[in-house]
Structure formats: structure tokens, C-alpha cells
């Protein structure tokens, strides 16, 4: 069967050349995940190289499923925000092992496959108030930005809980016997700040792949500083050699350390349910919001504002998440960066097939992606936060019964250092305030159930 017949190119007013170029553009705009995801999940104790391989393969599988199941030009990869929840809330915050977190992602993926087959995901999505949906996106944006500032050491602990970096202040946070200087911690902070400015300029100039280019330019500046002796590696503090290691040739890191490593050891049933739900909640709105937003940009929605073949698109997301968990990575979701490929004219699954193949080929470049340091990926986190916080303009703060829960949801995520706590605060406060405001008709049965579950969590945990 030809590409024309399989992807219906003429029917969608596109060509093979246009679709392939669109696929390359989508890959360029989201390839930063290959550097960022291993850095984030490594903080949870996972093998850095293995996570890179899992990220590339899971992105390939999810994006390929989108091409085959739905014939849409959308690409998938481990989602930002969801990987942060995995590492910083479930593992570092709640104290569970990354194996438990992977089990939660697997459970979420299986549940999503079932929900997608019976169109329940759309029903749940419609039951959640619009303001809370947008508040979750804004809160995650702030949380991710905070992570970026921390990973780059721009923000450090201090007498005021957090403060701007200084060498003396940073040294007070280190264990006895360890000392940082401007040659290691100091210069990387400056490089990260330059990286944010560089990425911002690239966005302003509308450069394709701006986030990826921002990472690479920041990293290259670091390498120049290393050659000039301005940056001196200090492995004891986590500041490593910035040059790629090709001593073992072009080899693909093994998945063995993380593949099929699931565990439920030491996690109470209700707590596990809450963890799974948080993954479900964020992924649900992230995916549906992205699908609807990008589809609208491509003029793919029908007269009623619905996306044809959305069932196949949601199923691709669910299969990608399930396979990703088995491989050893956090939740796979549809990336809003897919809009870049749509802007280039991508209209069919040939675009996503092209992106999928490029993710697979990226495995051959593992030494390069694995050498990219956290100070170079931090600007990407901060920039993604900028994109996500834009949803705040769509939140209606005029009605306090709607606005206050949205506000609590937003501020709880960075201040409580937890995405799930932000969701809990938003849901509980929304139900309570609208009950007392005499607006029971605004509260759906799903919201009542969620509020009770979250309250039980605080009572029993």
C-alpha cells in the first residue's frame, strides 16, 4: 500500500514532502525531552543512560501508534510535569521507590486503555470545571519553573527557605568537607541564566526548535568555558566533564536497570490510588487539552468542536504510557510542540511517523544527549513553565467560588512542592466553596467523589 492510500494525503491537501518536513520540525521542537527526562528521573535514583533509551523508545512507540491508530500529525513523549511529579513528589517527596512510581504509571496506562475504549475519558474531562483544568496547567508551569531554577542552582535554600544563588550561601547547604567555587557551581549558574536569555531570544525570533537550540547553545558555551579553564569539573558536587564520551563507540545504553522494574512494597492501598489518580488527572487534561488545541490550529475539529477519530488518538496515548512504564519511564503524553509540525503543514500520520523514526534514530546519539548537563536543560524547564503559565489568562477570577479554588490549586503546587497536593487543594476547596455559596448545581458527581477521596487521604495518611 502506498503512503498516499494509507495516510490519505490528497484528501488532507498535503504531500509526502510537506509531511516529512513537518515531522522533522516536530522532532526538533521536542527533542529536548531526550536530555531533560533522563536528568529529572535520575534525581529519583534511576539509571541515567537507561532512562534515555526508555525515553527514545517510548516516544517512538507512542508517536507510531498515533500515526497508525488515528492518522494525526501529533507526536508523543514522556510528559513534562508528569516526570516532575514522578521524581520530585512520589519518590523524593513521599519517599517511595521509583519502582512504586513505575507501577503507578503502568496502572494509569492500563486504566487509560480501558477508559479510552469506552469513551469515559471524555466524560471525566467534561465533569471537571474549566477553571480547575486551566489552574492545573498553570500550577504545573510554576512547579516546573521552580525545578529549573533549583536544578541550575539559581535558587538555593537559606534563612528565608529559598534565595538567590551565592557561593557562600550554596556552601552552607553542602555537607562538611565539600566546598563549591565560581569555577564549578558559580559559572554554571551564570551559564544557566544566559541559557534562559538565549532561549527567550530564540522564541522571540520564532526559531524552529528554539528550546532544543537553547539547550545545545548553553551546553556549547559550557564546553568553551571548560576548555578555557573557567569551568573546572568537580564530580564530588555533581559537576562533570561536559564532553561526550565516545570511548565505547556508538552504543545504546541498556534498559536492563529499569525495564519491568515494578513494586508495590511499602505503599498503602489508598495512597497508591491517590498517586495513580494524580497521574490520571494530569495526563487526562494534558492530553485532551493538547489534542483540542493543536487540532483547532490545524482546523481539524468538526462543526461541533469535536475531534474526529479522537478515540484512536487517546488510545495511542494510553498504549504509549503503558509501554513506557514497562520500558522504565514516566507517563507518555501528546506534546503541545506538535503544533510546530502542524504549522509547517503536517496534516496526517505521515508527519508523526517521521517524528517516530527520528526518535528511534536518536538512540545512536546517546553519548551526546547523555553529556548534556542540568544547567543546560534548566532553561528548557523554565521556558516550558512560561508556555504553561499562559493559561492563567483563561481563568475567571471574578467569581470567588471559582477563582479561589483555582488560586489555591496554582500556589499549592510550587509551595507544597507537589502537583498532587495542588490538585487536592483545588478540588476540595471548589466543592466546599460552591456548597456554601449555594451553587450545588455547579458541582458534578465526579467532583464530589474526588473531594471525598482527597479528604480521606488527609484523614487516613
Order of alpha helices (4+ residues) and beta strands (2+ residues): alpha-alpha-alpha-alpha-beta-alpha-alpha-alpha-beta-beta-alpha-alpha-alpha-alpha-alpha-beta-alpha-alpha-alpha-alpha-alpha-alpha-alpha
